[in-house]
Amino acid sequence: MKIGDLPVNRLGFGAMRVLGSEDIWGPPKDPANAKKVLRRAYELGANFFDTAESYGPQTDELVIAEAMHPYPKDLVIGTKCGLVRPKPSRWDEDGRPEKLRSDLEGSLKRLKLDCLHLWQLHAPDPKVPFEDSVGVLAEAPPAWPDITWGCHPGEFAMMSMRTPTMTRLYLQCPPDDDAANWSDERIWSELHARLDLPGGTKLNEGRIVQKGVAAMRSYVAEPMRYGRLFLAGDAAHIVPPTGAKGLNSAMADVRVLARALAEHCKRGSDALIERYSETCLRRMWLVQRFSTWLCTTVHRFPDTDAFTRRLQLAELQYMAGTETGRRMFAENFTGLPVER
């Protein structure tokens, strides 16, 4: 199986408990044994370790680095951010961007990594807008108020606004490329080439605080149910980020499932539960159609010939230049209706 584009074995290891304390506080009671457990877990086939900045706090990441660094090539480490521990019994959300940046930089240092394999937000902070927490990529105000696609003669680029001061940016590159090959200078140079408008607005630069190579892939699990287990969001389907449909689709699934569960609990009826997968998949396949169409229209591929390129341009001209094309795009991009 894979986490993103990183292959991992089906059995991973939750490293929280190597600290030994019930409240996950302080250093391990037996440091030597904690390191021995980590090494043994890897020997037995667990090549994905899960930890968090808040475990200890901060101690768990240090123990992993002490036990496993230099890391085996196939070891994937995921860590988490966004909690504060004022005392052993407290796990308080803190999703402020400055806190998340501090967590990120601290985790990189403690784990002795240049780039995190997987970085997760523990839980949304109800005091902070969710987009403020998850939009940490470049500390640069967006140059344009809307998502912007750059269909450059070379390759694709995209800019989306997360907050008035945070921008998420994408650059097309070979799928087997390494983020280490992309210096900040190279990233900004390519972004300017692909997104800047001649004689018009230029992209705003800022400090890049997160970068990685993400696989462009699509996936659908059908049916979206196994017995009493119901799948929703990324557990059931993946779409490329080009169409910005991931969170929209997850919310649609949850809305359908919530209605079905409410019907079951209030009236004892399983009619909506039995139709859950069918209902969600009707919408999801339309989302996949749109995401695949947009992805193949704006990206250049190694085998793209002159004829295919002209077809791509014709698609873009129809979408932007006709009322029907604009309506079709708006309906799909803003989100298709959610069935009952």
DRENDO-1510 file (C-alpha; in Angstrom, 1 decimal, always signed):
<recs>
REC; n; res; u; v; w
REC; 1; MET; +0.0; +0.0; +0.0 .
REC; 2; LYS; +1.0; +3.6; -0.3 .
REC; 3; ILE; +0.9; +6.8; +1.7 .
REC; 4; GLY; +0.9; +9.4; -1.1 .
REC; 5; ASP; +3.6; +8.0; -3.4 .
REC; 6; LEU; +5.5; +6.3; -0.6 .
REC; 7; PRO; +5.2; +2.5; -0.4 .
REC; 8; VAL; +4.7; +1.1; +3.1 .
REC; 9; ASN; +3.8; -2.2; +4.5 .
REC; 10; ARG; +0.3; -2.8; +5.7 .
REC; 11; LEU; +1.4; -2.9; +9.4 .
REC; 12; GLY; +2.8; +0.3; +10.8 .
REC; 13; PHE; +4.0; +1.3; +14.3 .
REC; 14; GLY; +2.4; +3.9; +16.5 .
REC; 15; ALA; +5.5; +5.1; +18.5 .
REC; 16; MET; +3.5; +7.0; +21.1 .
REC; 17; ARG; +3.7; +4.2; +23.7 .
REC; 18; VAL; +7.5; +3.8; +23.7 .
REC; 19; LEU; +7.5; +6.7; +26.2 .
REC; 20; GLY; +6.0; +4.3; +28.7 .
REC; 21; SER; +3.9; +6.8; +30.6 .
REC; 22; GLU; +0.1; +6.5; +30.5 .
REC; 23; ASP; -0.3; +10.2; +29.8 .
REC; 24; ILE; +2.4; +10.3; +27.1 .
REC; 25; TRP; +4.4; +12.8; +29.2 .
REC; 26; GLY; +8.2; +13.0; +29.7 .
REC; 27; PRO; +11.1; +10.9; +28.4 .
REC; 28; PRO; +10.8; +7.1; +28.3 .
REC; 29; LYS; +11.2; +5.3; +31.6 .
REC; 30; ASP; +13.7; +2.9; +29.9 .
REC; 31; PRO; +15.4; +4.8; +27.0 .
REC; 32; ALA; +17.4; +1.7; +25.9 .
REC; 33; ASN; +14.4; -0.5; +25.8 .
REC; 34; ALA; +12.4; +2.2; +23.9 .
REC; 35; LYS; +15.0; +2.3; +21.2 .
REC; 36; LYS; +15.1; -1.5; +21.1 .
REC; 37; VAL; +11.4; -1.7; +20.6 .
REC; 38; LEU; +11.6; +0.8; +17.7 .
REC; 39; ARG; +14.4; -1.2; +16.0 .
REC; 40; ARG; +12.6; -4.5; +16.5 .
REC; 41; ALA; +9.3; -3.1; +15.1 .
REC; 42; TYR; +11.2; -2.1; +11.9 .
REC; 43; GLU; +12.9; -5.6; +11.7 .
REC; 44; LEU; +9.4; -7.2; +11.9 .
REC; 45; GLY; +8.3; -5.2; +8.9 .
REC; 46; ALA; +6.7; -2.0; +10.2 .
REC; 47; ASN; +8.3; +0.5; +7.9 .
REC; 48; PHE; +5.9; +3.3; +8.8 .
REC; 49; PHE; +6.3; +5.1; +12.2 .
REC; 50; ASP; +3.7; +7.5; +13.5 .
REC; 51; THR; +4.6; +10.1; +16.1 .
REC; 52; ALA; +3.8; +13.7; +17.0 .
REC; 53; GLU; +5.3; +16.9; +18.3 .
REC; 54; SER; +3.0; +16.7; +21.3 .
REC; 55; TYR; +4.1; +13.2; +22.4 .
REC; 56; GLY; +6.4; +13.9; +25.4 .
REC; 57; PRO; +5.9; +16.7; +24.3 .
REC; 58; GLN; +8.7; +16.6; +21.7 .
REC; 59; THR; +10.5; +13.6; +23.3 .
REC; 60; ASP; +9.0; +10.9; +21.1 .
REC; 61; GLU; +10.6; +12.4; +17.9 .
REC; 62; LEU; +14.0; +12.6; +19.6 .
REC; 63; VAL; +13.8; +8.9; +20.6 .
REC; 64; ILE; +13.0; +7.8; +17.1 .
REC; 65; ALA; +16.0; +9.8; +15.7 .
REC; 66; GLU; +18.3; +8.4; +18.3 .
REC; 67; ALA; +17.1; +4.8; +17.6 .
REC; 68; MET; +16.9; +4.9; +13.8 .
REC; 69; HIS; +19.0; +7.7; +12.3 .
REC; 70; PRO; +20.5; +7.4; +9.8 .
REC; 71; TYR; +17.2; +6.0; +8.6 .
REC; 72; PRO; +16.7; +2.9; +6.4 .
REC; 73; LYS; +15.8; +4.0; +2.9 .
REC; 74; ASP; +12.3; +2.5; +3.1 .
REC; 75; LEU; +11.3; +3.9; +6.5 .
REC; 76; VAL; +8.5; +6.4; +6.3 .
REC; 77; ILE; +8.0; +8.7; +9.3 .
REC; 78; GLY; +4.7; +10.6; +9.9 .
REC; 79; THR; +4.4; +13.3; +12.6 .
REC; 80; LYS; +1.7; +15.6; +13.7 .
REC; 81; CYS; +1.3; +19.2; +14.8 .
REC; 82; GLY; -1.3; +21.6; +16.2 .
REC; 83; LEU; -1.5; +20.6; +19.9 .
REC; 84; VAL; -0.1; +22.2; +23.1 .
REC; 85; ARG; +0.5; +20.3; +26.4 .
REC; 86; PRO; +0.5; +22.7; +29.3 .
REC; 87; LYS; +0.3; +19.7; +31.7 .
REC; 88; PRO; +0.1; +15.9; +31.3 .
REC; 89; SER; -3.7; +15.8; +31.3 .
REC; 90; ARG; -4.1; +18.6; +28.6 .
REC; 91; TRP; -4.2; +18.2; +24.8 .
REC; 92; ASP; -5.3; +21.7; +23.6 .
REC; 93; GLU; -5.7; +22.6; +19.9 .
REC; 94; ASP; -3.5; +25.4; +18.6 .
REC; 95; GLY; -3.9; +25.8; +14.8 .
REC; 96; ARG; -2.3; +29.3; +14.5 .
REC; 97; PRO; +0.0; +29.4; +11.4 .
REC; 98; GLU; +2.9; +30.6; +13.5 .
REC; 99; LYS; +2.5; +27.6; +15.9 .
REC; 100; LEU; +2.3; +25.2; +13.0 .
REC; 101; ARG; +5.5; +26.6; +11.4 .
REC; 102; SER; +7.2; +26.3; +14.8 .
REC; 103; ASP; +6.0; +22.7; +15.1 .
REC; 104; LEU; +7.2; +21.9; +11.5 .
REC; 105; GLU; +10.7; +23.4; +12.1 .
REC; 106; GLY; +11.0; +21.7; +15.4 .
REC; 107; SER; +10.0; +18.3; +14.1 .
REC; 108; LEU; +12.5; +18.5; +11.2 .
REC; 109; LYS; +15.3; +19.3; +13.6 .
REC; 110; ARG; +14.4; +16.6; +16.2 .
REC; 111; LEU; +13.9; +13.9; +13.5 .
REC; 112; LYS; +17.0; +15.0; +11.7 .
REC; 113; LEU; +15.1; +15.3; +8.4 .
REC; 114; ASP; +15.3; +17.8; +5.6 .
REC; 115; CYS; +11.7; +17.1; +4.5 .
REC; 116; LEU; +8.9; +15.3; +6.4 .
REC; 117; HIS; +7.4; +12.3; +4.7 .
REC; 118; LEU; +4.0; +12.9; +6.2 .
REC; 119; TRP; +2.9; +15.9; +8.3 .
REC; 120; GLN; -0.6; +16.0; +9.8 .
REC; 121; LEU; -2.8; +18.4; +11.7 .
REC; 122; HIS; -4.0; +16.6; +14.9 .
REC; 123; ALA; -7.4; +18.4; +14.8 .
REC; 124; PRO; -8.9; +21.6; +13.6 .
REC; 125; ASP; -8.6; +24.5; +16.1 .
REC; 126; PRO; -12.1; +25.9; +16.6 .
REC; 127; LYS; -10.5; +29.3; +17.3 .
REC; 128; VAL; -8.7; +29.4; +14.0 .
REC; 129; PRO; -10.2; +29.3; +10.4 .
REC; 130; PHE; -9.3; +25.9; +9.0 .
REC; 131; GLU; -7.8; +27.4; +5.9 .
REC; 132; ASP; -5.4; +29.4; +8.0 .
REC; 133; SER; -4.1; +26.1; +9.5 .
REC; 134; VAL; -3.8; +24.0; +6.3 .
REC; 135; GLY; -2.6; +26.6; +3.9 .
REC; 136; VAL; +1.0; +26.8; +5.1 .
REC; 137; LEU; +3.1; +26.6; +2.0 .
REC; 138; ALA; +4.5; +30.0; +1.0 .
REC; 139; GLU; +4.3; +33.1; +3.2 .
REC; 140; ALA; +3.3; +35.3; +0.3 .
REC; 141; PRO; +0.1; +37.2; -0.4 .
REC; 142; PRO; -1.7; +35.8; -3.4 .
REC; 143; ALA; -1.3; +37.8; -6.6 .
REC; 144; TRP; -4.8; +37.1; -7.7 .
REC; 145; PRO; -8.0; +36.6; -5.7 .
REC; 146; ASP; -9.0; +33.3; -7.4 .
REC; 147; ILE; -7.4; +30.0; -8.2 .
REC; 148; THR; -5.1; +30.6; -11.2 .
REC; 149; TRP; -3.9; +28.0; -13.7 .
REC; 150; GLY; -0.8; +28.5; -15.8 .
REC; 151; CYS; -1.1; +26.6; -19.0 .
REC; 152; HIS; +2.5; +27.3; -20.0 .
REC; 153; PRO; +4.0; +26.0; -23.3 .
REC; 154; GLY; +6.4; +24.2; -21.1 .
REC; 155; GLU; +4.5; +22.7; -18.2 .
REC; 156; PHE; +1.6; +23.5; -15.8 .
REC; 157; ALA; +1.5; +25.6; -12.7 .
REC; 158; MET; -1.2; +26.6; -10.3 .
REC; 159; MET; -1.8; +29.2; -7.5 .
REC; 160; SER; -4.6; +29.1; -4.9 .
REC; 161; MET; -5.2; +31.5; -2.1 .
REC; 162; ARG; -5.4; +30.1; +1.4 .
REC; 163; THR; -5.4; +33.3; +3.5 .
REC; 164; PRO; -4.6; +36.9; +2.6 .
REC; 165; THR; -0.9; +36.2; +3.5 .
REC; 166; MET; -0.6; +32.5; +2.5 .
REC; 167; THR; -0.5; +30.9; -0.9 .
REC; 168; ARG; -0.5; +27.3; -2.1 .
REC; 169; LEU; +1.4; +26.7; -5.3 .
REC; 170; TYR; +1.9; +23.8; -7.6 .
REC; 171; LEU; +4.5; +23.1; -10.3 .
REC; 172; GLN; +4.3; +20.2; -12.8 .
REC; 173; CYS; +7.4; +18.1; -12.6 .
REC; 174; PRO; +8.3; +14.4; -13.4 .
REC; 175; PRO; +6.6; +12.1; -10.9 .
REC; 176; ASP; +9.9; +10.5; -9.9 .
REC; 177; ASP; +11.5; +13.9; -9.2 .
REC; 178; ASP; +12.9; +14.7; -5.7 .
REC; 179; ALA; +11.9; +17.8; -3.8 .
REC; 180; ALA; +15.6; +18.2; -2.9 .
REC; 181; ASN; +16.3; +19.1; -6.6 .
REC; 182; TRP; +14.1; +22.1; -6.3 .
REC; 183; SER; +15.7; +25.0; -4.5 .
REC; 184; ASP; +13.6; +28.0; -3.5 .
REC; 185; GLU; +15.2; +30.0; -6.2 .
REC; 186; ARG; +14.4; +27.4; -8.9 .
REC; 187; ILE; +10.8; +27.1; -7.6 .
REC; 188; TRP; +10.1; +30.9; -7.8 .
REC; 189; SER; +11.9; +31.1; -11.2 .
REC; 190; GLU; +9.6; +28.4; -12.7 .
REC; 191; LEU; +6.5; +29.9; -11.1 .
REC; 192; HIS; +7.2; +33.3; -12.5 .
REC; 193; ALA; +7.8; +31.8; -16.0 .
REC; 194; ARG; +4.5; +29.8; -15.9 .
REC; 195; LEU; +2.2; +32.2; -14.0 .
REC; 196; ASP; +3.2; +35.8; -14.5 .
REC; 197; LEU; +1.2; +37.8; -17.0 .
REC; 198; PRO; +3.3; +39.7; -19.6 .
REC; 199; GLY; +2.9; +43.3; -18.8 .
REC; 200; GLY; +0.5; +42.5; -16.0 .
REC; 201; THR; +0.4; +41.3; -12.4 .
REC; 202; LYS; +3.5; +39.3; -11.1 .
REC; 203; LEU; +3.5; +36.5; -8.6 .
REC; 204; ASN; +4.3; +37.6; -5.0 .
REC; 205; GLU; +7.3; +35.8; -3.5 .
REC; 206; GLY; +7.8; +34.8; +0.2 .
REC; 207; ARG; +9.4; +32.3; +2.4 .
REC; 208; ILE; +8.6; +28.7; +1.3 .
REC; 209; VAL; +7.9; +26.7; +4.5 .
REC; 210; GLN; +6.7; +23.4; +2.9 .
REC; 211; LYS; +7.4; +21.6; -0.3 .
REC; 212; GLY; +7.2; +18.1; -1.7 .
REC; 213; VAL; +6.5; +16.0; -4.8 .
REC; 214; ALA; +2.8; +14.9; -4.8 .
REC; 215; ALA; +1.6; +12.1; -7.2 .
REC; 216; MET; -1.2; +13.1; -9.5 .
REC; 217; ARG; -3.5; +10.2; -9.2 .
REC; 218; SER; -7.2; +9.2; -9.2 .
REC; 219; TYR; -8.8; +6.4; -7.2 .
REC; 220; VAL; -12.3; +5.2; -6.3 .
REC; 221; ALA; -13.2; +2.4; -3.9 .
REC; 222; GLU; -16.4; +0.8; -5.0 .
REC; 223; PRO; -18.5; +0.1; -3.0 .
REC; 224; MET; -17.8; +2.7; -0.3 .
REC; 225; ARG; -18.8; +0.3; +2.4 .
REC; 226; TYR; -17.6; -3.0; +4.0 .
REC; 227; GLY; -20.2; -4.4; +6.4 .
REC; 228; ARG; -20.7; -1.7; +9.1 .
REC; 229; LEU; -17.6; +0.2; +7.9 .
REC; 230; PHE; -18.5; +3.3; +5.8 .
REC; 231; LEU; -15.8; +5.0; +3.7 .
REC; 232; ALA; -15.8; +8.7; +3.1 .
REC; 233; GLY; -13.5; +11.3; +1.7 .
REC; 234; ASP; -9.9; +10.3; +0.8 .
REC; 235; ALA; -10.5; +6.8; +2.3 .
REC; 236; ALA; -12.9; +6.2; -0.6 .
REC; 237; HIS; -11.6; +8.3; -3.4 .
REC; 238; ILE; -8.7; +10.4; -4.5 .
REC; 239; VAL; -8.7; +13.2; -7.1 .
REC; 240; PRO; -5.8; +15.3; -8.4 .
REC; 241; PRO; -5.5; +18.7; -6.7 .
REC; 242; THR; -6.0; +20.5; -10.1 .
REC; 243; GLY; -9.7; +20.6; -9.7 .
REC; 244; ALA; -9.7; +21.3; -5.9 .
REC; 245; LYS; -12.4; +18.7; -5.3 .
REC; 246; GLY; -11.0; +16.7; -2.4 .
REC; 247; LEU; -12.6; +18.5; +0.6 .
REC; 248; ASN; -15.7; +19.3; -1.4 .
REC; 249; SER; -16.2; +15.6; -2.1 .
REC; 250; ALA; -15.5; +14.5; +1.5 .
REC; 251; MET; -18.1; +17.0; +2.8 .
REC; 252; ALA; -20.6; +15.6; +0.3 .
REC; 253; ASP; -20.0; +12.0; +1.5 .
REC; 254; VAL; -20.4; +13.1; +5.1 .
REC; 255; ARG; -23.6; +14.9; +4.5 .
REC; 256; VAL; -25.1; +11.8; +2.8 .
REC; 257; LEU; -23.9; +9.5; +5.6 .
REC; 258; ALA; -25.1; +11.9; +8.3 .
REC; 259; ARG; -28.6; +11.8; +6.9 .
REC; 260; ALA; -28.5; +8.0; +6.6 .
REC; 261; LEU; -27.3; +7.6; +10.2 .
REC; 262; ALA; -29.9; +10.0; +11.5 .
REC; 263; GLU; -32.6; +8.1; +9.7 .
REC; 264; HIS; -31.4; +4.9; +11.2 .
REC; 265; CYS; -31.2; +6.2; +14.7 .
REC; 266; LYS; -34.4; +8.3; +14.7 .
REC; 267; ARG; -36.7; +6.0; +12.7 .
REC; 268; GLY; -35.0; +2.7; +12.6 .
REC; 269; SER; -34.9; +2.8; +8.8 .
REC; 270; ASP; -31.8; +1.5; +6.9 .
REC; 271; ALA; -33.1; +2.6; +3.5 .
REC; 272; LEU; -30.6; +5.5; +3.2 .
REC; 273; ILE; -27.8; +3.5; +4.7 .
REC; 274; GLU; -28.3; +0.8; +2.1 .
REC; 275; ARG; -28.2; +3.4; -0.7 .
REC; 276; TYR; -25.2; +5.3; +0.8 .
REC; 277; SER; -22.5; +3.9; -1.5 .
REC; 278; GLU; -24.7; +4.1; -4.6 .
REC; 279; THR; -25.7; +7.7; -3.8 .
REC; 280; CYS; -22.2; +9.0; -3.2 .
REC; 281; LEU; -20.7; +7.2; -6.2 .
REC; 282; ARG; -23.1; +8.7; -8.7 .
REC; 283; ARG; -21.8; +12.1; -7.7 .
REC; 284; MET; -18.2; +11.0; -7.3 .
REC; 285; TRP; -17.9; +9.6; -10.8 .
REC; 286; LEU; -19.0; +13.0; -12.1 .
REC; 287; VAL; -16.4; +14.6; -9.9 .
REC; 288; GLN; -13.7; +12.2; -11.3 .
REC; 289; ARG; -14.9; +13.0; -14.8 .
REC; 290; PHE; -14.4; +16.7; -14.3 .
REC; 291; SER; -11.1; +16.4; -12.4 .
REC; 292; THR; -9.7; +14.1; -15.1 .
REC; 293; TRP; -10.8; +16.4; -17.9 .
REC; 294; LEU; -9.3; +19.5; -16.2 .
REC; 295; CYS; -6.1; +17.7; -15.4 .
REC; 296; THR; -5.6; +16.4; -18.9 .
REC; 297; THR; -6.5; +19.7; -20.4 .
REC; 298; VAL; -4.0; +21.9; -18.5 .
REC; 299; HIS; -1.1; +19.5; -18.2 .
REC; 300; ARG; +1.6; +18.8; -20.8 .
REC; 301; PHE; +2.6; +15.1; -21.0 .
REC; 302; PRO; +5.8; +13.6; -22.5 .
REC; 303; ASP; +3.8; +12.1; -25.4 .
REC; 304; THR; +1.7; +15.3; -26.1 .
REC; 305; ASP; +2.0; +16.1; -29.8 .
REC; 306; ALA; +1.0; +19.2; -31.7 .
REC; 307; PHE; -2.4; +17.9; -32.5 .
REC; 308; THR; -3.2; +17.1; -28.9 .
REC; 309; ARG; -1.9; +20.4; -27.8 .
REC; 310; ARG; -4.3; +22.2; -30.2 .
REC; 311; LEU; -7.1; +20.2; -28.8 .
REC; 312; GLN; -6.2; +21.3; -25.2 .
REC; 313; LEU; -6.2; +24.9; -26.3 .
REC; 314; ALA; -9.6; +24.4; -28.0 .
REC; 315; GLU; -11.0; +23.0; -24.8 .
REC; 316; LEU; -9.7; +26.0; -22.9 .
REC; 317; GLN; -11.1; +28.4; -25.5 .
REC; 318; TYR; -14.5; +26.8; -25.3 .
REC; 319; MET; -14.5; +26.8; -21.5 .
REC; 320; ALA; -13.5; +30.5; -21.2 .
REC; 321; GLY; -15.0; +31.8; -24.4 .
REC; 322; THR; -18.6; +30.6; -24.4 .
REC; 323; GLU; -21.4; +31.0; -22.0 .
REC; 324; THR; -22.1; +27.2; -22.0 .
REC; 325; GLY; -18.5; +26.4; -21.3 .
REC; 326; ARG; -18.3; +28.9; -18.4 .
REC; 327; ARG; -21.5; +27.5; -16.9 .
REC; 328; MET; -20.3; +23.9; -17.2 .
REC; 329; PHE; -17.0; +24.8; -15.5 .
REC; 330; ALA; -18.7; +26.9; -12.7 .
REC; 331; GLU; -21.2; +24.1; -11.9 .
REC; 332; ASN; -18.5; +21.5; -11.6 .
REC; 333; PHE; -15.9; +23.6; -9.9 .
REC; 334; THR; -18.1; +25.1; -7.2 .
REC; 335; GLY; -19.6; +21.7; -6.5 .
REC; 336; LEU; -22.3; +19.5; -7.9 .
REC; 337; PRO; -25.6; +19.1; -5.9 .
REC; 338; VAL; -25.6; +16.5; -3.1 .
REC; 339; GLU; -28.3; +13.9; -3.4 .
REC; 340; ARG; -30.5; +13.0; -0.5 .
</recs>
